[in-house]
Amino acid sequence: MTAVRPYRGVSAEDRRAQRREKVKSACLDVVGDNGVTDLTVEAVSARAGLTKRYFYEGFADLDALLAEVIDDIFTELLAEILAALDATDPTVAHRAHTIVSLLIDFFQRDVRRARLYVEAPGQPTLRARRDVAFDLYTRLLVEHLHADSTPRRSEPWPPTTVPDRRRALAALIVVAGVTEAMTAWLRGAVELDRHEIVDEITRVMIAALE
């Protein structure tokens, strides 16, 4: 085999990883500016400053790229939620407020991620990934937001016990409702400030799950 020499001290593997991250960042840039419907291989490659050859070096197609980008978002969000739950007061009210605050701030601080999330239902690949996330976050609420629960560092799914069916349904309704309320607020369709939207979602969440 022909040895691939480092270029300016960077190995071929590291260069591929850097290009992959540039493509993912460019994907978010294009979505943030123009939405998911205008996403093309050409637009992403141009924004990344790479040729289409390097796009296909890392991703089979746009669906593969979108799937990885939104999976990265959900993975990062989950890690932040679990870390925050570890550090917060163990009462239901504090845990619920922590989750809602973090969720709002997570998407508010990066409008690119927010737009991708808001437009996910209109794109089959993103919608399927969001449906999986709905199930995961439903399980998280079932495990963490009731009186005898204790925040844990480990993954909250699958639960160690079978959740109460009514509580699971309530959690699913909460997750779906919070998503719609949050996306409407991010679009500017809800006339509440950040503290008001967090407090109202928290109040509804606690009432539904208790």
C-alpha positions in Angstrom: 0.0 0.0 0.0 1.1 3.6 -0.7 1.8 5.5 2.4 -0.2 8.8 2.8 2.0 11.4 4.1 0.9 14.1 6.5 0.2 17.5 4.9 1.5 20.4 6.9 1.7 18.1 9.9 -1.9 17.0 9.6 -2.6 13.3 8.8 -4.9 12.3 6.0 -7.4 10.9 8.5 -7.5 14.2 10.4 -7.9 16.1 7.2 -10.9 13.9 6.3 -12.4 14.5 9.7 -11.9 18.3 9.3 -13.6 18.3 5.9 -16.5 16.2 7.3 -17.0 18.8 10.1 -16.8 21.6 7.6 -19.5 20.0 5.5 -21.8 19.6 8.5 -21.2 23.2 9.6 -21.9 24.4 6.1 -25.1 22.3 6.1 -26.3 24.2 9.1 -25.3 27.5 7.6 -27.3 26.9 4.4 -30.3 25.7 6.5 -30.0 28.8 8.7 -30.0 31.1 5.7 -32.4 29.5 3.3 -34.1 26.5 5.0 -34.1 22.8 4.4 -35.9 23.0 1.0 -33.0 24.9 -0.6 -30.4 22.5 0.7 -28.3 21.0 -2.2 -25.0 19.2 -2.5 -23.7 22.2 -4.5 -24.9 24.8 -2.0 -23.3 22.9 0.9 -20.0 22.3 -0.9 -19.8 25.9 -1.9 -20.4 27.1 1.6 -17.8 24.7 2.9 -15.3 25.8 0.3 -14.9 22.3 -0.9 -15.6 20.5 -4.2 -18.5 18.0 -4.5 -15.9 15.2 -4.4 -15.2 16.0 -0.8 -18.9 16.1 0.0 -19.2 12.5 -1.2 -16.0 11.5 0.5 -17.9 11.9 3.8 -21.6 11.4 3.0 -23.6 9.2 0.5 -26.2 11.9 -0.1 -28.0 14.8 1.5 -30.2 12.5 3.6 -27.1 10.9 5.2 -25.8 14.4 5.9 -29.0 15.7 7.5 -29.4 12.5 9.6 -25.9 12.9 11.1 -26.4 16.7 11.7 -29.7 16.3 13.5 -28.4 13.3 15.4 -25.4 15.4 16.6 -27.9 18.0 17.8 -29.9 15.5 19.8 -26.8 13.9 21.2 -25.4 17.2 22.4 -28.8 18.3 23.8 -29.2 15.0 25.7 -25.7 15.3 27.2 -26.4 18.8 28.4 -29.7 17.8 29.9 -28.2 14.9 31.8 -25.3 17.0 33.1 -27.7 19.7 34.2 -30.0 17.2 36.0 -27.0 15.9 37.9 -26.2 19.4 39.2 -29.7 20.6 40.0 -32.0 20.3 43.0 -33.7 16.9 43.1 -37.3 18.3 43.3 -39.6 17.8 40.4 -40.1 21.6 40.0 -36.4 22.3 39.8 -35.8 19.4 37.4 -38.6 20.4 35.1 -37.5 24.0 35.1 -33.9 22.9 34.3 -35.0 20.8 31.4 -37.2 23.5 29.9 -34.6 26.3 30.4 -31.9 24.3 28.8 -34.1 23.3 25.9 -35.1 26.9 25.1 -31.5 28.2 25.5 -30.0 25.4 23.5 -31.9 26.3 20.3 -32.0 30.0 21.0 -28.2 30.3 21.0 -27.9 28.8 17.5 -30.6 29.9 15.0 -29.3 27.3 12.5 -30.1 24.4 14.8 -33.4 26.0 15.7 -34.5 26.3 12.0 -33.4 22.7 11.2 -35.5 21.5 14.2 -38.5 23.7 13.3 -38.5 22.4 9.7 -37.8 18.8 10.5 -41.5 17.6 10.1 -41.4 18.6 6.4 -38.4 16.5 5.6 -38.8 12.7 5.8 -35.3 11.9 7.1 -35.5 14.7 9.7 -39.0 13.8 10.7 -38.0 10.1 11.3 -35.1 11.2 13.4 -37.3 13.6 15.4 -39.8 10.8 16.0 -37.0 8.7 17.5 -36.0 11.7 19.7 -39.6 12.1 20.8 -39.6 8.6 22.1 -36.2 9.0 23.9 -37.2 12.3 25.6 -40.6 10.9 26.6 -38.7 8.1 28.4 -36.5 10.7 30.0 -39.4 12.7 31.4 -41.1 9.5 32.7 -37.9 8.5 34.6 -36.8 11.9 35.8 -40.0 13.9 36.5 -41.9 12.2 39.3 -41.6 12.3 43.0 -39.5 9.1 43.6 -37.1 9.7 40.6 -33.5 10.5 41.0 -31.4 12.1 38.2 -28.8 9.7 37.0 -25.7 10.1 34.8 -26.4 7.0 32.8 -28.6 7.0 29.7 -32.3 7.1 30.8 -33.4 4.5 28.3 -34.5 1.9 28.3 -36.0 2.5 31.8 -35.1 0.1 34.5 -38.8 -0.4 35.2 -41.8 -0.4 32.9 -43.3 3.1 33.1 -46.9 3.6 34.0 -48.8 3.7 30.7 -50.8 6.8 31.5 -47.6 8.6 32.6 -45.9 7.6 29.4 -48.8 9.0 27.4 -48.8 12.2 29.3 -45.0 12.5 28.7 -45.5 12.0 25.0 -48.2 14.7 24.9 -45.9 17.0 26.9 -42.9 16.4 24.5 -45.0 17.0 21.4 -46.7 20.1 22.9 -43.4 21.5 24.2 -41.9 21.1 20.7 -44.8 23.0 19.1 -44.8 25.7 21.7 -41.1 26.1 21.5 -41.0 26.3 17.7 -43.8 28.8 17.7 -41.9 30.9 20.2 -38.7 30.7 18.2 -40.6 31.9 15.1 -41.9 34.8 17.1 -45.5 33.7 17.1 -45.8 33.6 20.9 -45.6 37.0 22.6 -43.9 35.9 25.8 -40.4 36.7 26.9 -37.8 34.0 27.7 -38.7 33.7 31.4 -42.4 33.6 30.7 -42.2 30.8 28.1 -40.0 28.8 30.4 -42.3 29.2 33.4 -45.4 28.4 31.5 -44.1 25.3 29.8 -42.7 24.1 33.2 -46.1 24.7 34.9 -47.9 22.7 32.2 -45.3 19.9 32.2 -45.5 19.4 36.0 -49.3 19.4 36.0 -49.4 16.9 33.2 -46.9 14.4 34.7 -48.1 14.6 38.3 
